[in-house]
Amino acid sequence: MLQGLNEDLALPLLLRRPAIKEGARIRDSLRGRRVLVTGAGGSIGSELCLQIAMSSPAALVLVDHSELNLHEISTTLDGSQLSFSRMAALADVRDIIAMQSLFRQVMPEIVFHAAALKHVPLLENDHNLIEAVRTNVGGTKAVADLCCAAGADMVLISTDKAVNPSSGMGLTKRVAEIYVQALASRHSSVRLAQVRFGNVLGSSGSVVPLFRRQIAQGGPVTVTHPDMTRYLMTIKEAVTLTLEAANLNHHADGYGSYVLDMGRPVKIIDLARQLIEQSGLRPEIDIAIEIIGVRPGEKLVEELVYNWETVEVTPVAAVLRLISCFDPGRMAPEIDLLLGMAELRDTTGVKKGLTRIVPEYQGEVIF
């Protein structure tokens, strides 16, 4: 049996939530279908590929712009005993010509769009903010447009940082959400969906690998703020529930917006203490904990739902459907203008465009 690239981190802080297991519904909805995953070599993308591979797809297409990441997930799948058509495609989702060619070649029936720039502080400078717009907005637009043209289902992987965003990363992911919702209103025959969730333990950008490295080096373990909290879930849990949401949307009509029930948020300083104790050491005695200050773009507390979104239960206990009164239709021209400004590398135009589309922005990158 295939194992995930990131091991489950059985942290006591998370044990209050029942274990989430892969279900027959997922396998039934993916069996015999041609599936394409963007960002296939990333933390979420690679776990998506592993779980999808277990569901007997007709074909699985792995798309990533990183040769190393693509090689790693492809090699992992090569070592399995599973038999299905597979292709590893080097491509940047921002490259419309390459993506068009790929869609014509493989004719996907369902696309999981996990490709994104996601490291919050890194995307706070002007140069990288434009790159975030080009990837997180432009790449999503390219993939979503191709799905509609091909009649393929699409699932956008979103983030809690898109809710009342305080960062460039959150801003661009919120715009991506709006674009997919606006597109769905014009293409009711295609099933488009988004799944929003918080931090995943063990990903390349999570604090767990950082804390473990710091503990191995003798400390200190660095925490940005004593009151910093985050919604946390293991990668396997998040991906399993994302596939459950995709299955729900497969049996629905049109557009579906979903949020994962991630339990109560966890204090990052408690997570640091727990990891130190798991290493057989004593917090503040054997390993110091140092408060270093909130980084650019970060919020102390993240949110999963806007105040204009209504949460409804679904047949899957930890997957909730979002019903929104937000009208995205008027934003489509603004998003096209934003992408034009990004291609011109017009920083001022990009910032003005982002705040017109997402007026609830709470951060400082615009200034």
ZADREN-758872 format. One record per residue: x, y, z of N, C-alpha, C, O, CB in turn; residue in three letters. Coordinates in steps of 0.1 Angstrom, whole numbers, plus 5000, padded with zeros to 4 digits. Glycine has a CB too. Layout:
// residues N
XYZXYZXYZXYZXYZala;...
//
This chain:
// residues 367
500949885000500050005000500950125000501950135007499050005012met;500550234992501350354992501250425005500250425012500850444980leu;502350485009502350565021502550715017503150745007503550525030gln;501950805024502050945022503450995022504350935030501151025031gly;503751105015505151155015505351225029506551235033505351255004leu;504351265035504451335049503751245059502551225058503951475049asn;504551195068503951105078502851185087502951305089504951045087glu;501851105091500951165100501651195113502451125119499751065103asp;501351315118501951365131500951345142500051435143502451515130leu;500951245149499951205159500151295171500551245182499951055163ala;499851425170500051515181498851515190497751525186500351655176leu;499051505203497951505213497051625211495851605214498451495227pro;497551735207496651855205495551825195494551895195497451975201leu;495751735186494751705176493851585178492951555171495451685162leu;494151515189493451385191492051405196491351305197494251305201leu;491651525199490251545202489251525190488051505192490051675209arg;489851525178489051505166489151365162490251305161489451605155arg;487951295159488051155155488851145142488951225134486651105152pro;489551025141490350995129489550995117488350945117491050865131ala;490051045106489351055093489950955084491150955082489451195087ile;489150865078489650765070489050775056488050835054489250625076lys;489850725046489450725032488150645031488050535037490550685023glu;487250695023485950625022485750565008486350604998484850715026gly;484750475007484450414994483850514985483950504972483350294996ala;483250624990482650724981483750784973483550814961481950834990arg;484950814979486050874971486450784960486550824948487250904981ile;486650654963487150564953486150554942486550544930487350424959arg;484850554945483850534935483750654925483550644913482450514941asp;483950774931483850894923485050924914485050994904483651014931ser;486250854917487450874909487750754900488550764891488650904918leu;487250634903487550514896487150534881486050574878486750394902arg;488150504873487950504858487950644852487650664840486650444855gly;488250754860488250884854489750934852490650884858487550984864arg;489851024842491151084839491251214848490551304848491251134824arg;492251204857492451304868493751384865494751324862492451244882val;493751514867494951594866495051674879494151724884494851694854leu;496351674884496651754896497651854893498751814889497051654908val;497351984896498452084894499152094908498552074918497852214889thr;500352144908501152154920501352014926501351994938500452234930gly;501451914917501451774921502651734930502551634937501451684909ala;503751814929504851784938504951844951505851824959506151814930gly;503951934954503852004967503351914978502951794975503052124965gly;503251974990502751895001501351844999501151725001502851975014ser;500451924996499051884994498951814980498251704980498052014994ile;499551864970499451794957499951654957499351564951500151874947gly;501051634963501651494963500751394971500551284967503051494969ser;500151444982499251354989497951334981497351224982498851415003glu;497451434974496351414965496651304955495851214953496051544958leu;497851314949498251214939498251074945497750974939499651244933cys;498751054957498850924964497450874967497250754964499650934977leu;496550954972495250904975494450874962493650784962494551004984gln;494550964952493850944940494350814933493550734928494051064930ile;495650784934496250664928495650534934495550434927497750664930ala;495250544947494650434953493150404949492550304952494650454968met;492650504941491250494937491050444923489950454918490550634939ser;492050384917491950324904491450424893490450394886491050204904ser;492150534891491750624880492150564867492950474866492350764882pro;491450614856491850564843493250624840494050554833490850604832ala;493450744844494750814842494950914852494050974857494850874827ala;496250944856496651044865497751124859498751074856497050984879leu;497451254858498451344852498951434863498251514869497851434840val;500251434865500951514875501551634869502351624860502051424883leu;501151754873501651874867502351954878501851984888500451964861val;503651994875504352084884505452154876505952104866504951994896asp;505752274880506852344874508252314880509252354874506652494874his;508252244891509552204897509852064893509151974896509352214913ser;511052054886511451924881511751834893511351714892512751944873glu;512351884903512751804915511451744922511351624924513551884925leu;510451834924509251794931508451694922507951594927508351914934asn;508451714909507751624900508451494900507751384899507651684886leu;509751494900510551364900510251284912510051164912512051394898his;510151354924509951284936508551214937508551094941510151374948glu;507551284933506251224934506051114923505451014926505151324933ile;506651134912506551034901507350914905506850804902507151094888ser;508450924911509250814915508550734926508550614926510650854921thr;507850804935507050734946505950654939505750544944506450844955thr;505250704930504250634923504750514915504150414914503450724914leu;506050534909506650424902506850304911506850194906507950474896asp;507150324923507350214933506150144937506250044945508150264944gly;504950184933503750124938503450004928504049984918502550224938ser;502549924933502149804925500849834917500149744912501949684934gln;500449964917499150004911499350024896500450064891498650134917leu;498349984889498449984874497350084868496150054869498149844868ser;497850194863497050284856497950374848499150384850496150374866phe;497350444838498050534829498550654838497750714845497250574817ser;499750694836500350804844501250894835501950834827501050754856arg;501151024837502051114830502551214840501751274847501351174818met;503851244840504451354847504751464838505651454829505751304855ala;504051584839504251694830504851814836504251864846502851724824ala;505951854831506551984836505852094829505852114817508151984832leu;505152174837504452294832504152394843503952354854503152244825ala;504152514839503752624848502352664845501952684833504752754847asp;501452664855500052694853499852834847498752854841499252674866val;500852914848500753054842500953044827500653144820501753144849arg;501552944822501852924808500652874801500452754800503052834805asp;499852964795498552924789498752824778497952734776497753044785ile;499752854769499952774757500252624761499752534756501052824749ile;501152614771501552484776500352404782500152284780502652494786ala;499552474790498452414796497352374786496752274787497852504807met;497152464776496252424765496652294758495852204756496052534755gln;497952294755498452174748498252044757497951944752499952194745ser;498552064770498451944779496951904780496651784780498951984793leu;496051994781494651954782494151884769493451784770493752084784phe;494651934758494251864745494751724745494151634740494751944733arg;495951704750496651574750495951474759495751364755498051584753gln;495651514771495251414782493751424784493251324790495951444795val;493051524780491551534781491151504796490351404797490951444771met;491551574806491151544819489651554821488951634815491851634829pro;489151474831487751474834487551554848486451604850487151334835glu;488551554856488551624868489951674872490851604870487951534880ile;489951804876491251874879491251914893490351984898491451984869val;492351884900492551934914493652044913494752004909492951824924phe;493252164915494252274913494852314927494352394934493452394907his;496052254929496752284942497952374940498552414949497252154948ala;498252404927499452484925499252624930498152694927499752494909ala;500152674938500052814943501352854950502152774954498852824954ala;501552984950502553044959501953064973500853124973503253174953leu;502553014983501853014996502553065008501953075019501452874999lys;503853105007504553145019504353285022504853375015506153115017his;503653315032503053445035504153555036504053655028502253445048val;505153555045506053665045506853685032507153795029507053645056pro;507153575025507953585013507153665002507853734993508253445007leu;505853665002505053734992504653874995503853934988503853654989leu;505253935006504854065010505654175003505254295005505054075025glu;506754144996507354254989506754274975506054184970508854234987asn;506954394969506354424956506554324945505654284938506754564952asp;507854284943508154194933507354064934506754014925509654164932his;507454004946506853874948505253884949504653784946507353814961asn;504753994953503354014952502854004938501753934935502854154958leu;503554054928503154044914503253904910502353854903504054134905ile;504253834914504353684911503253604917502753514911505753634916glu;502753644929501653584935500353604927499553514926501453624950ala;500153724922499053754914499053664901498053604897498953904910val;500253664895500353584882500153434884499553374876501753604876arg;500553384896500353234898499053204904498253134899501453184907thr;498753274916497553234923496253284917495253214918497653294937asn;496353394909495153444902495253394887494253334882495053594903val;496353434881496453404867496453254864495853204854497653464861gly;497153184872497253034870495852964873495452874866498252974880gly;495153014883493852964886492852994874492152914870493253024899thr;492953114869492053154858492353064846491453024839492353304854lys;493653044843493952964831493452824833492852764823495552954829ala;493652764844493152624847491652614847491052524840493752574860val;491052714853489552714854488952734840487952664837489052824864ala;489452824832488952844819489052724810488152684803489752964812asp;490252654811490452534804489452424808489052344800491852484805leu;489252414821488252314826486852334820486252244815488152314841cys;486452464819485152494814485152464799484152414794484752644816cys;486152494792486252464777486252314775485652264765487452524771ala;486852234784486952094782485852014788485751894786488252044787ala;484952084796483852014803484351934814483751834818483151924793gly;485451974820486051894832485651964845485552084846487651894830ala;485451874855485251924868486551984874487651944870484751814878asp;486452084883487552144889487352164904486252204908487952274882met;488452134912488452164926489552254929490752214927488452034934val;489352374934490352474938490652444952489852454961489852614935leu;491952434955492452424969492652564974493552634969493752334970ile;491852604984491952734990492452735004492952625008490652814989ser;492352845011493052865024492252955033491553045028494452915022thr;492352935046491753025055492253165054491653265058491952975070asp;493453175049494053315047493353395037493653515035495553295043lys;492453335029491653415020490453485027489753565020491153325009ala;490253455039489153515047489653645054490553635062488453415057val;489053755050489553885056491053895056491653905066488953905070asn;491653885044493053865043493853975048493454095048493453835028pro;495053945054495954045058497354035051498254105054496254025074ser;497353945041498653925034498353925019497253905014499253785038ser;499453935011499353924997498953784992498153774983500753964990gly;499453685000499053554996497553534998496853474990499853455005met;497053575010495553565012494753645002493753594998495253615026gly;495253764999494553844989494353774976493353764970495253974986leu;495553714971495453654958494653524958493953494948496853624953thr;494653454969493853334970492353364971491553294965494253244982lys;492053484977490653524977490153564963489053534959490453644987arg;491053634956490653664942490453544934489553534925491753754936val;491253444936491153314929489753254932489053204923492253214933ala;489353254945488053204949486953274941486053214935487853214964glu;487053414941486053494934485953464919484853454914486353644936ile;487153444913487053414899486353274896485553274887488553404893tyr;486753174904486053044901484553054903483852994896486652934911val;484153124914482753144916482053224905480953184901482453214930gln;482753324900482153404889482053324876481053324869482953524887ala;483053234874483053154862481953054863481353024853484453084860leu;481752994875480752894876479352954873478452884868480752844891ala;479153084876477853144873477553154858476353164854477753274880ser;478653144850478453154835478553014829478253004817479553244830arg;478952914836479152774830478452674840479152594846480652744828his;477152674840476452594850476552444846476252364855474952634850ser;476952414834477052274830478352204835478452084835476952254815ser;479252284840480552234846480552244861480152344866481752314839val;481052134867481052134882482352204886483452144885480851994888arg;482352324892483452384898483252394913482152414918483652534892leu;484352384920484252384935485552444941486652444934484052244940ala;485452484953486652524961486552464974485452444980486752684962gln;487652424980487752374994488752455002489852464998488152224993val;488252515012489052605021489352535034488552475041488252735023arg;490652535037491052485050492352555055492852635048491352335050phe;492652535068493852605074495152535072495352465062493552625088gly;495952545082497352495081497352345082496552285089498252555092asn;498352285075498552135075499852105082500852175078498352075061val;499852015091501151975098502051895088501551805081500851895110leu;503251925088504251855081504551905067505351845060503851715080gly;503752005062504052065049505352135049505952165059502852155045ser;505852165037507152225036507152365042508252415046507552245021ser;506052435043505952565049505452565063505352675069505152655041gly;505152455069504652455083505652475093506852455091503852325085ser;505252505106506152525116506752405122507852405128505552605128val;506152285120506652165126508052125121508952105130505652045123val;508352125108509752095104510752195110511852165113509852095089pro;510252325110511152425116511452405130512652405135510552565114leu;510452375138510552355152511452235155512352235164509252335159phe;511252125147512152005149513552035146514451985152511551895140arg;513852115135515252145132515852225144516952205148515352225119arg;515052325149515552405160515852325172516752345179514552525163gln;514952235175515152145187516452055185517152045194513952055189ile;516552005173517751925170519052005172520151945175517651865156ala;518952135169520152215170520352275184521252345187520052335161gln;519452235194519552275207518852405211518952465221521052295211gly;518052455201517252565204517952695200519052695196516752575218gly;517252815202515952825207514852785197515152795185515652965213pro;513652755202512552745193511852875192511552945202511552635198val;511652925179511153065177509653065175509252995166511953135166thr;508953145183507553155181507253305179507853395186506753105194val;506353335170506253475166505453555177505753675179505453485153thr;504453495183503653565194503053465203502653365198502553655187his;503053495216502453395225500953365223500553265227502653445239pro;500253455216498853435214498553385200497353385196498053565217asp;499553365192499353315178498653185178499153085184500753305170met;497553175171496853045170496653015155496553095146495453055177thr;496452885152496152835139495252715139495352635149497552805131arg;494452695129493752575127494752475121495452505111492452595117tyr;494752355127495752255122495052125119494152085125496752235133leu;495652055109495151925105496351855098497151925092493951945095met;496351725099497351655091497151655076495951685072497451505096thr;498151645069498051645054497051535049496251565041499351625047ile;497151415055496251305050494751345053493951315045496651175057lys;494551395065493151435068492651545059491551525053493051495083glu;493451645056492951755047492651705033491751745027494051865047ala;493551615028493351565015492151475014491451475004494651495010val;492051385024490951295024489551365024488651335016490951195036thr;489551475032488251555032488051635019486951655015488351645044leu;489151675013489051745001488451654990487651694982490451804996thr;488951534990488351434980486951404983486151374974489251304981leu;486551404996485151385000484351504995483251484990484951375015glu;484851624996484151744991484051734976482951764970484851874995ala;485051684969484951674954483951574951483151594941486351624949ala;483751464958482751364956481351424958480451404950482951244965asn;481251504969479951574971479551654959478451664954479951654984leu;480551734954480251824943480051754930479251794921481351924941asn;480651634929480351544917478951504915478451484904481251424917his;478251494927476851454927475951574928474751564930476651354938his;476451694927475651814928475651884915476251834905476251914939ala;474951994914474952074901475752204903475552274913473452104897asp;476652234893477252364893478352384903479252294904476252464894gly;478252494910479352534919479152494933478052504938479452694918tyr;480252454940480152424954481352484962482452474957480152264956gly;481052544973482052604981482052524994480952515001481852754983ser;483252474999483252395011484352435020485352495016483552245006tyr;484152415033485152445043485352315052484352255055484852575051val;486552285056486752175064486652205079487052315083488152105061leu;485952125086485852135101487252095107487551985107484652055107asp;487952195111489352175116489452175131490552175137490252275110met;488252165138488252165152488652305158488452405151489352065158gly;489152315170489452435176490852475172491752395170489352435191arg;491152605170492552655167493452615179493052615190492552805164pro;494752595175495752555185496752675186497152735177496452425180val;497152695199498252795201499552745196499952625200498252835216lys;500252825188501552775183502552755194503452665193502052875173ile;502452835204503452815215503152685222504152615227503352935225ile;501952635223501652505229502152395220502652295225500152485231asp;502052415207502652315197504152305199504652195199502252355183leu;504852425201506252425203506652345216507552265216506752565204ala;505852375227506152305239505952155238506752075243505252355250arg;504952115231504651975229505751905221506151785225503351955222gln;506251965210507251905202508551895210509351795209507551985190leu;508851985219510051985227509851865237510851785239510252115235ile;508751845243508451735252508551605245509051505251507151755259glu;508051595233508151465225509551425222509851315220507351485212gln;510451525223511851495220512551455233513751445233512551625214ser;511851445244512451405257513051525264513951495273513351295255gly;512751645260513351765266512351845273511151825272514151845255leu;512851945281511952035289511852175283512952235282512352035304arg;510652225280510552355275511052455285510852445297509152395271pro;511752555280512352665288513452625298514052715304511252735296glu;513752495298514852455307515952395298517052445298514352345317ile;515552285290516552225281516552305268517552325262516252085279asp;515352345263515252425251514452555253513352545258514552335240ile;515052665250514452795252513352815241513552765230515452905252ala;512352895245511352935235511553085234511353155244509852895239ile;511753135222512053275220510853345212510553285201513353305213glu;510353455217509253525210509953625200510653715205508253595220ile;509753615187510453695178509653805171510153885163511053605167ile;508353805173507453905167506753855155507253775148508254025164gly;505553905153504753865141505353905128505854015127503353935142val;505453815119506053845106505153915096503853915099506553705099arg;505653975086504854055077503653965071503953855067505654115065pro;502454025071501353955065500553865074499453815071501753885054gly;501153835086500553735095499453795104499553915107501553665104glu;498453715107497353755117497553665129498053555128495953735111lys;497153715140497253635152496253515152496553405156497053725165leu;495053545146494053445146493453445132493053545126492853485156val;493453325126492853305113491353275114490853225124493553195105glu;490653295103489253265102488953175090489753175080488353395100glu;487953095091487652995080486453045072486252995061487352865086leu;485553135077484353165071484153315072484353385082483153095078val;483653375061483153515061481853535068481053435069483053575046tyr;481553655073480353675080479153675071477953665075480353805088asn;479353685057478253675048478053525043477253505034478453765036trp;478753435048478653295044477953215054478253225066480053235041glu;476953135050476253055059476752905057477052865046474653055055thr;476952845069477552715069476452605070475552615079478552695081val;476452505061475452405061476152265062477252245057474652405048glu;475552175069476152045071475951965058475051995050475451965083val;476851865056476751775045476751635050476851615062477951795035thr;476551535041476651395046477951355051478051255058476251305034pro;478951435049480351405054480551505066480551625064481451425043val;480651445078480651525090481551635091481251745096480851435102ala;482851615086483851725087483951815075484851895073485151655090ala;483051795065482951885053481651965054480651905054483051795040val;481852095054480752185055480552265042481552295036480852285067leu;479352285038479052365026478852515029478152545039477852305018arg;479452605021479252745024478252795014478352775001480652815022leu;477252875019476352945010476553085012476553145023474852905014ile;476853155001477253295002476353384995475753354984478653314995ser;476153505000475253604994476153704985475653794979474453685004cys;477453674984478353754977478153734962478053624957479853724981phe;478053844954477853834940479253854933479653974933476753934935asp;479853754927481153764921481153814907482153854901481853634921pro;479953824900479853854886480553984882481253994872478453854882gly;480354084890480854214887482354224888482954324883480254324895arg;482954124894484454134896485254074884486454104884484754054908met;484654004875485353944864486154044856487354024853484453874855ala;485554164852486354264845487554314854488654344848485554374841pro;487354334867488354384875489554284876490654324877487854404890glu;489254154876490254054876491054054864492254034864489653904879ile;490454064852491154084840492054204840493254194835490154094828asp;491554314845492454434846493654414855494754454853491554554851leu;493354344867494454314876495554234870496754254871493854234888leu;495154124862496154044856496954124845498154094843495453924849leu;496254214838496954294829497954384836499154404830495954384821gly;497654444847498554524855499754434860500954484860497854584867met;499554314863500554224868501554194856502754184859499954094873ala;501054164844501854144833502754264829503854244825501054094821glu;502254384832503054504829503954534841504754624841502054624827leu;503854454852504554474864504254614870505254684875506054454862arg;503054654869502554784874502154764889501054724892501454844866asp;503154784898502854754912501754834917500854784925504154784920thr;501654964914500555044919499255004914498254994921500755194915thr;499154964901497954914895497554784901496354764903498054904880gly;498454694904498154564910497554584924496554524927499454484911val;498154674932497654694946496254764946495454724954498654784953lys;496054854937494754914936493654814932492554814937494755034926lys;494054734922493154624917492854524928491654494929493754554906gly;493754484936493554394946492554444957491654374961494854344953leu;492754574961491854624971490454664966489554664973492454754977thr;490354684952489054704947488254574947487054564950489054754932arg;488954464944488254334944488054274958487054214960489154234936ile;488954304967488954254981489054374990490054394997490054144984val;487954444992487954565000488154535015488554625023486754654998pro;487854415019488054375033489454345037489754305049487154255036glu;490454365028491854345031492254425043491954535045492754385019tyr;493054355052493454415065494954435067495354465078492854325076gln;495754405057497154405059497854535055497254645054497754305051gly;499154535053499954645051500754645037501354745034500954665062glu;500654535030501454525018501154635008501954675000501354395012val;499854675008499454774998500054905001500254984992497854794999ile;500454935013501055065016502655055015503255155018500655105030phe;
//
